[in-house]
Amino acid sequence: MLQTVQFPSRFDVVVVGARCAGAATAMLLAEAGLRVLAVDRQAYGSDTLSTHALMRPAVMQLSRWGLLDSVIRSGAPVIRSSTFHYGDEEVPVPIRPEPGIPGLIAPRRTVLDRILVDAARDAGAMVLHDTTVHELTFDSHGRVRGVVVADARGHIAKVAAELVIGADGFGSFVARRVGAPTLVTGRASVAHVFGYAAAPKDLHGYHWYFGVNAAAALIPTNDGLACFVVSIPTSQFDSGFRADLVTHGQLKLATLAPELGTHGLAASVERLKAFRGAPGRLRQAYGPGWLLVGDAGFFRDPLTSHGISDALRDAEGGATAVISGSEAALRRFQEERDSMAMPILAATDDISAFDWSLANLPERHKQLSESMKAEVALLTARSQCRQQPVAGLPEASLQIESIPQTPIGANG
């Protein structure tokens, strides 16, 4: 039930978007002692399009933050193998366990996002759902100074902040409003159709299927279900595929993975959803009073199932830079992010272009694997020690006009 509540009209940081990237960033900043507000236009615990398949970097982050056990207790199965199907050829890859990491995992977003939001709140962040950012506020020099938000009932609040972080996805309002420059654009666009059906009892782990101008995936998740994904070039999707997702999707899945039989999109227990696709994009990471994390800053095609790893990695990198409180730290964050993102984007584009043969596709997957190894090395090198709590951003940078306490509706 929505009710009008009073809350502070000034925060050190406002995070726009409270899913993987935003909630994780809010959690880390709040743990360091910053006053953090995170807002999301969707409801608490709502679903979103996702392949769910967490790769090792994402699992490492959840384990380091003490959240992996909660994800496993949610009922998402631990993944101990990943099988690549190149036409009739199968290449199984065992997932080696490590201390604190029994395998990979693919939780529903209704589970994962909720766990991260709860962790952010436990750390001291205020998180408001069903709350939309109507506008950013700027000072006379063009620096972002806060946001104007509204809840579902139309209650309006103006909130001042030294920093606004855009974690609001590929179509980021924050990125558009500040005019964040696009540094790199990908060359491939792939459409994806998502459904959920009972996980086949004789297939375990992740399964990735590849054929001519098509790919598919089987990803076990919560409640005994698997996420089934069929992927094709966006041009094919637009030319007729989208008119009947069930029929076209199931036919494509049956061609790629005949062993699935009647499993898959035709047996989905939920309405099929589709993402038309968009080329990858790397944006400028920061500017005067703003920072971008998650898909808002770096988006690559979901075909390589790496988005959540990117989101959690950059949440930590961005939060560390903010806590450091210097321009040099923000610059290092962007340089580190770009050094990880560029090889991942290039490898994803090479796979998403569908210009490969089944004979040379494994080499492209090897390139992706190498870029992920570099990412794992980066995460391993990050200090296990958290930043010492701080009272706020550097005093010299706190130049926020006083704004009276303002009521806004919040979840009660």
SETI-782530 format. One record per residue (C-alpha): residue in three letters; y, x, z. Coordinates in Angstrom, 3 decimals. Each point is the difference from the previous one (the first is absolute). Example, Ala and Ser with C-alpha at 12.3 -4.5 7.8 and 13.67 -1.06 7.14 Angstrom:
! SETI-782530
+------+----------+----------+----------+
! code !       yy !       xx !       zz !
+------+----------+----------+----------+
!  ALA !   -4.500 !   12.300 !    7.800 !
!  SER !    3.440 !    1.370 !   -0.660 !
+------+----------+----------+----------+
END
This chain:
! SETI-782530
+------+----------+----------+----------+
! code !       yy !       xx !       zz !
+------+----------+----------+----------+
!  MET !    0.000 !    0.000 !    0.000 !
!  LEU !    3.427 !    1.340 !   -0.916 !
!  GLN !    2.619 !    0.130 !    2.677 !
!  THR !    3.458 !    1.511 !    0.187 !
!  VAL !    0.096 !    3.155 !    2.104 !
!  GLN !    2.575 !    2.628 !    0.813 !
!  PHE !   -0.752 !    3.570 !   -0.993 !
!  PRO !    2.039 !    3.169 !   -0.287 !
!  SER !    2.294 !    0.108 !   -3.016 !
!  ARG !   -0.204 !    3.795 !   -0.204 !
!  PHE !   -3.063 !    2.174 !   -0.591 !
!  ASP !   -0.496 !    3.610 !   -0.901 !
!  VAL !   -2.220 !   -1.028 !   -2.909 !
!  VAL !   -0.731 !   -3.233 !   -1.859 !
!  VAL !   -3.246 !    0.012 !   -1.999 !
!  VAL !   -0.134 !   -2.549 !   -2.825 !
!  GLY !   -3.654 !   -0.917 !   -0.503 !
!  ALA !   -2.673 !    0.033 !    2.707 !
!  ARG !   -3.272 !    0.599 !   -1.774 !
!  CYS !   -1.818 !    3.350 !   -0.148 !
!  ALA !    2.930 !    2.294 !   -0.723 !
!  GLY !    2.628 !   -1.926 !    1.953 !
!  ALA !   -2.049 !   -0.757 !    3.100 !
!  ALA !   -1.284 !    3.580 !    0.216 !
!  THR !    3.520 !    1.396 !   -0.387 !
!  ALA !    1.349 !   -2.369 !    2.660 !
!  MET !   -2.826 !    0.988 !    2.353 !
!  LEU !    0.642 !    3.733 !   -0.354 !
!  LEU !    3.765 !   -0.330 !    0.389 !
!  ALA !   -0.314 !   -2.253 !    3.040 !
!  GLU !   -2.462 !    2.408 !    1.609 !
!  ALA !    2.668 !    2.686 !   -0.332 !
!  GLY !    2.460 !   -2.147 !    1.937 !
!  LEU !    2.074 !   -1.447 !   -2.823 !
!  ARG !    1.182 !   -3.602 !    0.117 !
!  VAL !   -1.807 !   -1.557 !   -2.952 !
!  LEU !    0.111 !   -3.421 !   -1.636 !
!  ALA !   -2.533 !   -0.808 !   -2.731 !
!  VAL !    0.248 !   -3.221 !   -2.014 !
!  ASP !   -2.359 !   -1.549 !   -2.520 !
!  ARG !    0.444 !   -3.112 !   -2.098 !
!  GLN !   -3.684 !   -0.929 !    0.271 !
!  ALA !   -1.804 !   -1.467 !    3.015 !
!  TYR !   -1.691 !    2.166 !    2.609 !
!  GLY !   -3.548 !    0.792 !   -1.095 !
!  SER !    0.453 !   -1.393 !   -3.527 !
!  ASP !   -2.038 !    1.318 !   -2.927 !
!  THR !    1.173 !    2.031 !   -2.973 !
!  LEU !   -1.543 !    1.384 !   -3.185 !
!  SER !   -1.992 !    3.134 !    0.765 !
!  THR !   -3.124 !    1.872 !   -0.998 !
!  HIS !   -0.431 !    0.719 !    3.755 !
!  ALA !   -1.912 !    3.225 !   -0.690 !
!  LEU !    1.405 !    2.598 !    2.374 !
!  MET !   -0.527 !    3.555 !   -1.146 !
!  ARG !   -0.439 !    2.915 !    2.399 !
!  PRO !    3.752 !    0.717 !    0.465 !
!  ALA !    0.631 !   -3.567 !    1.211 !
!  VAL !   -3.021 !    0.065 !    2.323 !
!  MET !    1.190 !    3.341 !    1.388 !
!  GLN !    3.392 !   -1.489 !    0.814 !
!  LEU !   -1.456 !   -3.051 !    1.757 !
!  SER !   -2.309 !    2.242 !    2.002 !
!  ARG !    2.854 !    2.314 !    1.031 !
!  TRP !    2.063 !   -2.984 !    1.123 !
!  GLY !   -2.865 !   -1.431 !    2.075 !
!  LEU !   -0.327 !   -3.118 !   -2.178 !
!  LEU !   -3.228 !    0.627 !   -1.917 !
!  ASP !   -2.247 !   -1.393 !    2.739 !
!  SER !    1.933 !   -3.285 !   -0.060 !
!  VAL !   -0.463 !   -0.242 !   -3.765 !
!  ILE !   -3.739 !    0.647 !    0.313 !
!  ARG !   -0.323 !   -2.539 !    2.830 !
!  SER !    1.538 !   -2.598 !   -2.319 !
!  GLY !   -3.312 !   -0.086 !   -1.876 !
!  ALA !    0.959 !    1.991 !   -3.071 !
!  PRO !   -3.132 !    1.995 !   -0.881 !
!  VAL !    0.080 !    3.787 !    0.129 !
!  ILE !   -0.412 !    1.378 !   -3.529 !
!  ARG !   -2.379 !    2.953 !   -0.321 !
!  SER !   -0.324 !    0.286 !   -3.783 !
!  SER !    2.046 !   -0.443 !   -3.139 !
!  THR !   -1.857 !   -0.541 !   -3.288 !
!  PHE !    1.599 !    0.506 !   -3.412 !
!  HIS !   -1.582 !   -1.885 !   -2.922 !
!  TYR !    0.820 !    1.521 !   -3.382 !
!  GLY !   -1.706 !   -2.484 !   -2.264 !
!  ASP !   -3.709 !    0.396 !    0.771 !
!  GLU !    0.501 !    3.210 !    1.989 !
!  GLU !    0.316 !   -0.177 !    3.804 !
!  VAL !    1.599 !    2.762 !    2.045 !
!  PRO !   -0.388 !   -0.593 !    3.753 !
!  VAL !    2.320 !    1.929 !    2.301 !
!  PRO !   -0.874 !    0.072 !    3.716 !
!  ILE !    2.915 !   -0.278 !    2.423 !
!  ARG !   -0.344 !    2.711 !    2.600 !
!  PRO !    0.861 !   -1.046 !    3.557 !
!  GLU !    2.401 !    2.081 !    2.067 !
!  PRO !    0.926 !   -0.056 !    3.684 !
!  GLY !    1.723 !   -3.301 !    0.611 !
!  ILE !   -0.574 !   -1.127 !   -3.602 !
!  PRO !   -3.473 !   -1.518 !   -0.542 !
!  GLY !    0.758 !   -0.827 !   -3.643 !
!  LEU !    2.485 !   -1.920 !   -2.113 !
!  ILE !    1.006 !   -3.628 !    0.568 !
!  ALA !    1.542 !   -2.881 !   -1.972 !
!  PRO !    1.499 !   -2.598 !    2.380 !
!  ARG !    1.637 !   -3.219 !   -1.155 !
!  ARG !    3.757 !    0.280 !    0.059 !
!  THR !    0.094 !   -2.931 !    2.410 !
!  VAL !   -1.736 !    2.388 !    2.408 !
!  LEU !    1.562 !    3.382 !   -0.769 !
!  ASP !    3.611 !   -1.136 !   -0.212 !
!  ARG !   -0.313 !   -1.968 !    3.236 !
!  ILE !   -1.417 !    3.036 !    1.842 !
!  LEU !    2.893 !    2.165 !   -1.193 !
!  VAL !    2.585 !   -2.645 !    0.931 !
!  ASP !   -1.526 !   -0.366 !    3.467 !
!  ALA !    0.099 !    3.780 !    0.419 !
!  ALA !    3.674 !    0.044 !   -1.010 !
!  ARG !    0.791 !   -2.677 !    2.571 !
!  ASP !   -2.004 !    1.808 !    2.669 !
!  ALA !    2.078 !    3.110 !   -0.742 !
!  GLY !    3.200 !   -1.962 !    0.654 !
!  ALA !    1.102 !   -1.113 !   -3.480 !
!  MET !    1.257 !   -3.544 !   -0.520 !
!  VAL !   -1.836 !   -1.569 !   -2.949 !
!  LEU !    1.157 !   -3.306 !   -1.485 !
!  HIS !   -2.001 !   -1.863 !   -2.635 !
!  ASP !    1.121 !   -2.924 !   -2.181 !
!  THR !    3.298 !    1.887 !   -0.180 !
!  THR !    1.763 !    0.865 !   -3.248 !
!  VAL !    2.587 !    2.681 !   -0.659 !
!  HIS !    2.850 !   -1.680 !   -1.868 !
!  GLU !    2.216 !    3.041 !   -0.360 !
!  LEU !    0.638 !    3.566 !    1.037 !
!  THR !    3.315 !    0.874 !    1.586 !
!  PHE !    1.985 !    3.061 !   -1.090 !
!  ASP !    2.977 !    1.860 !    1.381 !
!  SER !    3.052 !    0.986 !   -2.043 !
!  HIS !   -1.734 !    3.212 !   -1.094 !
!  GLY !   -3.037 !   -1.828 !   -1.414 !
!  ARG !   -2.331 !    0.926 !    2.860 !
!  VAL !   -2.511 !   -2.650 !    1.057 !
!  ARG !    0.884 !   -1.250 !    3.479 !
!  GLY !   -2.429 !   -2.861 !    0.605 !
!  VAL !   -1.398 !   -3.274 !   -1.302 !
!  VAL !    0.655 !   -3.722 !   -0.061 !
!  VAL !   -3.186 !   -1.932 !    0.746 !
!  ALA !   -1.016 !   -3.659 !    0.104 !
!  ASP !   -3.073 !   -1.713 !    1.411 !
!  ALA !   -1.898 !   -2.940 !   -1.507 !
!  ARG !    2.441 !   -2.472 !    1.575 !
!  GLY !    2.999 !    1.731 !   -1.476 !
!  HIS !    1.279 !    1.638 !    3.170 !
!  ILE !    2.103 !    2.989 !   -1.044 !
!  ALA !    0.531 !    3.287 !    1.830 !
!  LYS !    1.921 !    3.141 !   -0.887 !
!  VAL !   -1.767 !    3.058 !    1.380 !
!  ALA !    1.551 !    3.452 !    0.111 !
!  ALA !   -2.132 !    3.111 !   -0.403 !
!  GLU !    0.501 !    3.686 !   -0.636 !
!  LEU !   -2.897 !   -0.103 !   -2.467 !
!  VAL !   -1.678 !   -2.706 !   -2.095 !
!  ILE !   -3.508 !    0.755 !   -1.211 !
!  GLY !   -1.326 !   -1.843 !   -3.037 !
!  ALA !   -3.717 !   -0.656 !    0.388 !
!  ASP !    0.176 !   -3.160 !   -2.079 !
!  GLY !   -2.339 !    0.804 !   -2.861 !
!  PHE !    0.173 !    0.761 !   -3.697 !
!  GLY !    2.850 !   -2.440 !   -0.642 !
!  SER !    1.909 !    1.304 !    3.025 !
!  PHE !    3.255 !   -1.841 !    0.692 !
!  VAL !    1.235 !    3.010 !    1.954 !
!  ALA !   -0.664 !    2.385 !   -2.890 !
!  ARG !    1.752 !   -2.280 !   -2.471 !
!  ARG !    2.977 !   -0.639 !    2.254 !
!  VAL !    0.672 !    3.695 !    0.651 !
!  GLY !   -0.694 !    0.921 !   -3.610 !
!  ALA !   -2.781 !    2.452 !    0.859 !
!  PRO !   -0.520 !    2.131 !   -3.126 !
!  THR !   -3.427 !    0.022 !   -1.659 !
!  LEU !   -1.154 !    3.610 !   -0.248 !
!  VAL !   -3.284 !   -0.487 !   -1.899 !
!  THR !   -1.546 !   -2.945 !   -1.835 !
!  GLY !   -3.708 !   -0.266 !   -0.805 !
!  ARG !   -1.354 !   -0.736 !   -3.451 !
!  ALA !   -2.815 !   -2.471 !    0.704 !
!  SER !   -0.063 !   -3.626 !    1.120 !
!  VAL !   -3.191 !   -1.698 !    1.151 !
!  ALA !   -0.597 !   -3.633 !    0.977 !
!  HIS !   -2.348 !   -0.789 !    2.877 !
!  VAL !   -1.810 !   -3.209 !    0.957 !
!  PHE !   -1.125 !   -0.312 !    3.634 !
!  GLY !   -2.646 !   -2.254 !    1.559 !
!  TYR !   -2.162 !   -0.125 !    3.139 !
!  ALA !   -3.695 !   -0.854 !    0.088 !
!  ALA !   -2.978 !    0.732 !    2.233 !
!  ALA !   -0.819 !    3.706 !   -0.126 !
!  PRO !   -3.314 !    0.614 !   -1.816 !
!  LYS !   -2.642 !    0.954 !    2.564 !
!  ASP !   -1.518 !    2.738 !   -2.173 !
!  LEU !    3.279 !    1.797 !   -0.775 !
!  HIS !    1.716 !    2.077 !    2.650 !
!  GLY !    3.223 !    1.968 !    0.042 !
!  TYR !    2.711 !    0.061 !   -2.642 !
!  HIS !   -1.051 !   -0.548 !   -3.620 !
!  TRP !    2.273 !    0.887 !   -2.917 !
!  TYR !   -0.923 !   -1.120 !   -3.537 !
!  PHE !    1.474 !    1.299 !   -3.267 !
!  GLY !   -0.367 !   -1.042 !   -3.616 !
!  VAL !    2.007 !   -0.304 !   -3.196 !
!  ASN !    3.511 !   -1.223 !    0.883 !
!  ALA !   -1.219 !   -1.420 !    3.294 !
!  ALA !   -0.877 !    0.897 !    3.566 !
!  ALA !   -1.260 !   -1.862 !    3.046 !
!  ALA !   -0.592 !    0.581 !    3.692 !
!  LEU !   -2.097 !   -1.355 !    2.850 !
!  ILE !    1.556 !    0.746 !    3.406 !
!  PRO !   -1.681 !   -1.305 !    3.196 !
!  THR !    2.482 !   -1.422 !    2.491 !
!  ASN !    0.110 !   -2.322 !    3.016 !
!  ASP !   -2.094 !   -3.134 !    0.611 !
!  GLY !   -2.927 !    1.084 !   -2.181 !
!  LEU !    2.155 !   -0.211 !   -3.117 !
!  ALA !    0.729 !    2.464 !   -2.747 !
!  CYS !    3.191 !    0.275 !   -1.997 !
!  PHE !   -0.893 !   -0.168 !   -3.704 !
!  VAL !    2.608 !    1.402 !   -2.365 !
!  VAL !    0.060 !   -0.068 !   -3.791 !
!  SER !    2.580 !    2.219 !   -1.699 !
!  ILE !    1.149 !    0.052 !   -3.627 !
!  PRO !    3.074 !    1.298 !   -1.874 !
!  THR !    2.989 !   -2.286 !    0.505 !
!  SER !    0.195 !   -0.588 !   -3.757 !
!  GLN !   -3.471 !   -1.604 !    0.050 !
!  PHE !    0.912 !   -2.082 !    3.041 !
!  ASP !    3.076 !   -1.368 !   -1.747 !
!  SER !   -1.837 !   -0.742 !   -3.242 !
!  GLY !   -2.215 !   -2.701 !    1.523 !
!  PHE !   -1.939 !    1.288 !    3.008 !
!  ARG !    2.446 !   -1.556 !    2.451 !
!  ALA !   -0.625 !   -3.515 !   -1.364 !
!  ASP !   -3.409 !   -0.232 !    1.727 !
!  LEU !   -0.450 !    2.652 !    2.672 !
!  VAL !   -3.399 !   -1.235 !    1.162 !
!  THR !   -1.700 !   -0.135 !   -3.401 !
!  HIS !    1.498 !    3.144 !   -1.478 !
!  GLY !   -0.234 !    1.915 !    3.254 !
!  GLN !   -3.640 !   -0.846 !    0.653 !
!  LEU !   -1.012 !    0.796 !   -3.590 !
!  LYS !    1.670 !    3.393 !    0.254 !
!  LEU !   -1.613 !    0.642 !    3.403 !
!  ALA !   -3.451 !   -0.981 !   -1.315 !
!  THR !    0.410 !    2.432 !   -2.896 !
!  LEU !    1.001 !    2.870 !    2.251 !
!  ALA !   -2.393 !   -0.742 !    2.870 !
!  PRO !   -2.952 !   -2.172 !   -1.069 !
!  GLU !   -1.777 !    0.774 !    3.297 !
!  LEU !    2.517 !   -2.187 !    1.808 !
!  GLY !   -1.477 !   -3.081 !   -1.635 !
!  THR !    1.867 !   -3.095 !    1.135 !
!  HIS !    1.950 !    1.881 !    2.655 !
!  GLY !    3.642 !    0.655 !   -0.577 !
!  LEU !    2.965 !   -1.933 !   -1.248 !
!  ALA !   -1.927 !   -3.151 !   -0.943 !
!  ALA !   -1.312 !   -0.265 !    3.575 !
!  SER !    3.339 !    0.746 !    1.659 !
!  VAL !    0.547 !   -1.900 !    3.236 !
!  GLU !    3.765 !    0.274 !   -0.510 !
!  ARG !    2.256 !   -0.778 !   -2.924 !
!  LEU !    0.144 !    2.952 !   -2.385 !
!  LYS !    3.220 !    1.997 !    0.037 !
!  ALA !    1.383 !    2.291 !   -2.649 !
!  PHE !    2.467 !    2.843 !   -0.283 !
!  ARG !    1.343 !    0.407 !   -3.535 !
!  GLY !    0.565 !    3.700 !    0.506 !
!  ALA !    2.952 !    2.350 !   -0.256 !
!  PRO !    0.406 !    3.692 !   -0.812 !
!  GLY !    0.099 !    2.354 !    2.953 !
!  ARG !    3.380 !    0.938 !    1.378 !
!  LEU !    1.411 !    2.698 !    2.275 !
!  ARG !    3.471 !   -0.728 !    1.394 !
!  GLN !    2.516 !    2.139 !    1.837 !
!  ALA !   -1.206 !   -0.083 !    3.608 !
!  TYR !    3.294 !   -0.133 !    1.896 !
!  GLY !    3.751 !   -0.299 !   -0.193 !
!  PRO !    3.023 !   -0.785 !    2.214 !
!  GLY !   -1.396 !   -2.206 !    2.766 !
!  TRP !   -3.264 !   -0.899 !   -1.781 !
!  LEU !   -3.580 !    1.201 !   -0.432 !
!  LEU !   -2.948 !   -1.325 !   -2.032 !
!  VAL !   -3.688 !    0.056 !    0.983 !
!  GLY !   -3.158 !   -1.570 !   -1.434 !
!  ASP !    0.073 !   -1.631 !   -3.435 !
!  ALA !    3.786 !   -0.264 !    0.257 !
!  GLY !    0.182 !    3.761 !   -0.457 !
!  PHE !   -3.233 !    0.838 !   -1.800 !
!  PHE !   -2.249 !   -2.400 !   -1.887 !
!  ARG !   -3.052 !    0.926 !   -2.024 !
!  ASP !   -2.540 !   -2.331 !   -1.613 !
!  PRO !   -2.552 !   -1.568 !    2.392 !
!  LEU !   -2.860 !    1.129 !   -2.265 !
!  THR !   -0.396 !    3.172 !    2.083 !
!  SER !    0.236 !   -1.885 !    3.337 !
!  HIS !    2.371 !    2.449 !    1.606 !
!  GLY !    2.988 !   -2.147 !    0.954 !
!  ILE !   -0.731 !   -0.374 !    3.719 !
!  SER !   -0.580 !    3.749 !    0.310 !
!  ASP !    3.403 !    0.584 !   -1.621 !
!  ALA !    1.628 !   -2.556 !    2.305 !
!  LEU !   -1.337 !    1.466 !    3.250 !
!  ARG !    0.618 !    3.613 !   -1.072 !
!  ASP !    3.621 !   -0.687 !   -0.937 !
!  ALA !    0.581 !   -2.181 !    3.063 !
!  GLU !   -0.759 !    3.021 !    2.149 !
!  GLY !    1.926 !    2.409 !   -2.178 !
!  GLY !    3.038 !   -2.267 !   -0.133 !
!  ALA !   -0.096 !   -0.754 !    3.724 !
!  THR !   -0.233 !    3.708 !    0.828 !
!  ALA !    3.065 !    0.707 !   -2.146 !
!  VAL !    1.986 !   -2.817 !    1.624 !
!  ILE !   -0.890 !    1.191 !    3.495 !
!  SER !    1.099 !    3.520 !   -0.919 !
!  GLY !    3.358 !   -1.492 !   -0.910 !
!  SER !    1.139 !    2.429 !   -2.678 !
!  GLU !    0.678 !   -0.042 !   -3.716 !
!  ALA !   -2.302 !    3.001 !   -0.359 !
!  ALA !   -2.876 !   -1.957 !    1.578 !
!  LEU !    0.502 !   -2.894 !   -2.430 !
!  ARG !    0.047 !    2.443 !   -2.897 !
!  ARG !   -3.242 !    1.572 !    1.224 !
!  PHE !   -1.559 !   -3.460 !    0.245 !
!  GLN !    0.861 !   -0.752 !   -3.614 !
!  GLU !   -1.265 !    3.377 !   -1.180 !
!  GLU !   -3.258 !   -0.449 !    1.905 !
!  ARG !   -0.414 !   -3.580 !   -1.215 !
!  ASP !    0.633 !    0.992 !   -3.610 !
!  SER !   -2.395 !    2.957 !    0.202 !
!  MET !   -2.743 !   -2.466 !    0.985 !
!  ALA !    1.090 !   -2.889 !   -2.211 !
!  MET !    0.364 !    1.779 !   -3.331 !
!  PRO !   -3.642 !    1.154 !   -0.346 !
!  ILE !   -1.261 !   -3.382 !    1.251 !
!  LEU !    2.210 !   -1.862 !   -2.472 !
!  ALA !   -1.053 !    2.274 !   -2.864 !
!  ALA !   -3.707 !   -0.371 !    0.809 !
!  THR !    0.352 !   -3.766 !    0.411 !
!  ASP !    1.799 !   -0.281 !   -3.331 !
!  ASP !   -2.754 !    2.002 !   -1.696 !
!  ILE !   -2.587 !   -2.483 !    1.296 !
!  SER !    2.115 !   -3.146 !   -0.455 !
!  ALA !    0.802 !    0.785 !   -3.647 !
!  PHE !   -3.577 !   -0.951 !   -1.035 !
!  ASP !    0.209 !    2.614 !   -2.746 !
!  TRP !   -3.040 !    1.850 !    1.338 !
!  SER !   -3.659 !   -0.004 !   -0.936 !
!  LEU !   -2.728 !   -0.491 !    2.607 !
!  ALA !   -0.903 !    3.630 !   -0.604 !
!  ASN !    3.391 !    1.419 !    1.015 !
!  LEU !    0.994 !   -2.568 !    2.638 !
!  PRO !   -1.837 !    1.865 !    2.827 !
!  GLU !    2.282 !    2.986 !   -0.618 !
!  ARG !    3.032 !   -2.240 !    0.532 !
!  HIS !   -1.487 !   -1.262 !    3.233 !
!  LYS !   -0.491 !    3.613 !    1.029 !
!  GLN !    3.730 !    0.607 !   -0.540 !
!  LEU !    0.774 !   -2.954 !    2.260 !
!  SER !   -2.396 !    1.355 !    2.609 !
!  GLU !    1.760 !    3.372 !   -0.066 !
!  SER !    3.379 !   -1.617 !    0.594 !
!  MET !   -1.484 !   -1.904 !    2.952 !
!  LYS !   -1.371 !    3.266 !    1.450 !
!  ALA !    3.534 !    1.378 !    0.048 !
!  GLU !    1.127 !   -3.109 !    1.809 !
!  VAL !   -2.759 !    0.327 !    2.595 !
!  ALA !    1.039 !    3.619 !    0.534 !
!  LEU !    3.594 !   -1.117 !    0.585 !
!  LEU !   -1.040 !   -2.601 !    2.560 !
!  THR !   -2.286 !    2.486 !    1.731 !
!  ALA !    2.893 !    2.450 !    0.263 !
!  ARG !    2.322 !   -2.541 !    1.608 !
!  SER !    0.351 !    0.571 !    3.680 !
!  GLN !   -2.184 !   -2.136 !    2.247 !
!  CYS !    2.874 !   -0.004 !    2.486 !
!  ARG !    2.518 !   -2.828 !   -0.277 !
!  GLN !    3.733 !    0.556 !    0.091 !
!  GLN !    1.460 !   -0.183 !    3.505 !
!  PRO !    1.705 !   -3.362 !    0.639 !
!  VAL !    3.690 !   -0.065 !   -0.859 !
!  ALA !    2.738 !   -2.364 !    1.054 !
!  GLY !    1.148 !   -0.716 !   -3.543 !
!  LEU !    1.233 !    1.643 !   -3.158 !
!  PRO !    2.343 !    2.994 !    0.380 !
!  GLU !    3.143 !   -1.114 !    1.808 !
!  ALA !    2.268 !    1.412 !   -2.690 !
!  SER !   -1.486 !   -2.369 !   -2.563 !
!  LEU !    0.313 !   -3.203 !    2.056 !
!  GLN !    3.140 !   -1.515 !   -1.479 !
!  ILE !   -0.825 !   -3.703 !    0.132 !
!  GLU !    2.572 !   -2.686 !    0.530 !
!  SER !   -0.639 !   -2.276 !    2.995 !
!  ILE !   -1.451 !   -3.350 !   -1.062 !
!  PRO !   -0.409 !   -2.823 !    2.538 !
!  GLN !   -3.449 !   -1.258 !    1.002 !
!  THR !   -1.189 !   -2.370 !   -2.725 !
!  PRO !   -2.690 !   -2.705 !    0.267 !
!  ILE !   -2.804 !   -0.202 !   -2.537 !
!  GLY !   -3.235 !   -1.912 !   -0.172 !
!  ALA !   -3.141 !    1.980 !    0.859 !
!  ASN !   -3.664 !   -0.755 !    0.489 !
!  GLY !   -0.511 !   -1.448 !    3.442 !
+------+----------+----------+----------+
END
